[in-house]
Amino acid sequence: MEKFVRTIETISEYSGRWASWIVYAGIIMLSAEVFLRYIFNSPTVWAHGYTQRLYGSYFVLVGAYTFIHKGHVRVDVLYEHLSARMKAWLDILNCVFLLVWAGILIPVSWLFFLKSYNMGEVDEMVLAHPMWWVKFLITVGMILISLQGISEIVKQFSVLSGLKISSVTIEKREEV
């Protein structure tokens, strides 16, 4: 099971790092748009739409990365005062809700993508950019966070059983 957890966490870690580069592409696009608009009085027709798609893709793709780095919002007024066993049970329950949500969203987002791809959906702008790739990334992001949720359940059951599964991300944080 440790190999499974480490594999999933490695995927989550590197997919999050890769997706973080999307932010820089968005910054470059927006900077170019501002420069062209206000310096040359020549705004683009594509920058706004593509920037929205890039940032939407970014937020979907970094969900698993944020999960392993404990970056999602958590109300921990009571959680921090609980025993390790009780925290493990609450984390398992949280992941079960995540997997139920993902179990609904993955097939729906896949059908959403297929419909867009099969009909050749494009945006309403003059350049008619394809929309299917953004919808495909919703499915990819949901699969990534689902795998990370399964990995988290395995880790929490190991806590409950007294075993220790090392975490790729914890080791990396300790090196820094």
DAWO-V479279 format. One record per residue. N is the residue number from 1. PSI is psi in radians with two decimals (999 if undefined). NEAR is the number of other C-alpha atoms within 8 Angstrom. D_LAST is the distance of its C-alpha to the last C-alpha in Angstrom with 2 decimals. Layout:
# DAWO-V479279
N;PSI;NEAR;D_LAST
N;PSI;NEAR;D_LAST
This chain:
# DAWO-V479279
1;-0.53;5;26.24
2;-0.68;7;22.75
3;-0.69;6;23.10
4;-0.87;8;24.31
5;-0.81;14;21.40
6;-0.65;11;18.84
7;-0.84;8;21.01
8;-0.77;11;21.30
9;-0.58;14;17.63
10;-0.75;10;17.01
11;-0.81;8;19.86
12;-0.75;14;18.60
13;-0.89;12;15.12
14;-0.56;8;16.75
15;-0.65;11;19.72
16;-0.71;14;17.71
17;-0.74;9;15.86
18;-0.82;8;19.33
19;-0.46;11;21.05
20;-0.40;10;18.87
21;-0.36;8;20.69
22;-0.61;11;23.83
23;-0.75;11;23.00
24;-0.67;8;23.26
25;-0.71;9;26.55
26;-0.69;11;27.81
27;-0.76;8;26.97
28;-0.77;8;28.84
29;-0.82;10;31.74
30;-0.67;11;32.08
31;-0.74;8;31.86
32;-0.72;8;34.51
33;-0.81;11;36.62
34;-0.79;10;36.53
35;-0.88;9;37.31
36;-0.68;12;40.14
37;-0.84;11;41.51
38;-0.39;8;41.63
39;-0.79;7;42.09
40;0.03;7;44.39
41;0.77;7;45.70
42;1.30;7;44.96
43;2.72;8;42.73
44;2.83;8;41.66
45;-0.12;8;42.76
46;-0.43;8;39.63
47;-0.78;10;36.56
48;-0.87;8;36.81
49;-0.77;7;37.30
50;-0.65;8;34.64
51;-0.75;11;32.05
52;-0.79;8;32.93
53;-0.69;9;32.61
54;-0.82;12;29.26
55;-0.62;11;27.73
56;-0.75;9;29.49
57;-0.74;11;28.10
58;-0.87;12;24.55
59;-0.57;8;24.89
60;-0.71;11;26.44
61;-0.37;15;23.98
62;0.15;13;20.71
63;-0.81;12;22.11
64;-0.71;15;20.62
65;-0.78;12;17.11
66;-0.63;11;17.53
67;-0.85;11;18.95
68;-0.37;12;16.13
69;0.19;7;13.69
70;0.74;6;16.54
71;-0.13;7;17.38
72;2.68;6;21.12
73;2.31;4;23.41
74;2.33;4;24.20
75;1.76;6;26.82
76;0.58;6;25.37
77;-0.78;6;28.03
78;-0.58;7;29.28
79;-0.77;8;26.52
80;-0.33;6;24.23
81;0.05;6;27.25
82;2.81;8;28.08
83;2.85;6;27.71
84;-0.66;7;25.24
85;-0.77;8;28.32
86;-0.68;8;29.48
87;-0.72;10;26.11
88;-0.78;12;26.16
89;-0.73;9;29.70
90;-0.67;8;28.94
91;-0.69;11;26.01
92;-0.81;12;28.45
93;-0.76;8;31.10
94;-0.76;8;28.82
95;-0.56;12;28.00
96;-0.78;9;31.71
97;-0.71;8;32.50
98;-0.80;10;29.89
99;-0.57;11;31.55
100;-0.82;8;35.01
101;-0.81;8;34.07
102;-0.64;11;32.58
103;-0.46;8;35.62
104;-0.79;8;37.79
105;-0.59;10;35.75
106;-0.92;11;35.01
107;-0.61;9;38.72
108;-0.77;8;39.71
109;-0.56;12;37.15
110;-0.78;11;38.19
111;-0.64;8;41.81
112;-0.80;9;40.86
113;-0.87;12;39.32
114;-0.74;9;42.30
115;-0.79;8;44.80
116;-0.78;12;43.13
117;-0.82;10;42.86
118;-0.56;7;46.41
119;-0.02;6;48.01
120;0.70;8;46.12
121;2.34;10;44.88
122;2.82;9;44.06
123;3.00;8;43.20
124;0.01;5;46.06
125;2.89;8;45.28
126;-0.66;5;47.52
127;-0.24;6;45.14
128;1.03;8;45.01
129;2.53;7;41.46
130;2.55;9;40.87
131;-0.25;11;39.30
132;-0.62;13;38.78
133;-0.61;8;35.27
134;-0.71;10;33.88
135;-0.57;13;35.63
136;-0.67;11;34.35
137;-0.43;11;30.73
138;-0.81;12;31.52
139;-0.79;13;32.36
140;-0.82;9;29.29
141;-0.69;13;27.01
142;-0.64;12;28.99
143;-0.75;10;28.78
144;-0.82;12;24.98
145;-0.52;12;24.66
146;-0.79;12;27.43
147;-0.71;9;25.74
148;-0.61;14;22.59
149;-0.72;12;25.04
150;-0.75;10;26.67
151;-0.72;12;23.43
152;-0.69;12;22.72
153;-0.78;11;26.28
154;-0.79;10;25.86
155;-0.71;11;22.76
156;-0.62;12;24.72
157;-0.55;10;27.79
158;-0.62;11;25.85
159;-0.79;12;24.90
160;-0.55;9;28.61
161;-0.04;6;29.73
162;0.06;6;27.49
163;2.77;7;25.54
164;2.09;7;21.77
165;2.13;8;20.36
166;2.61;8;16.78
167;2.33;9;14.85
168;-0.79;9;13.03
169;-0.59;11;10.94
170;-0.74;8;10.21
171;-0.70;9;9.02
172;-0.69;8;6.66
173;-0.60;7;5.38
174;-0.47;6;5.46
175;-0.49;5;3.80
176;999;4;0.00
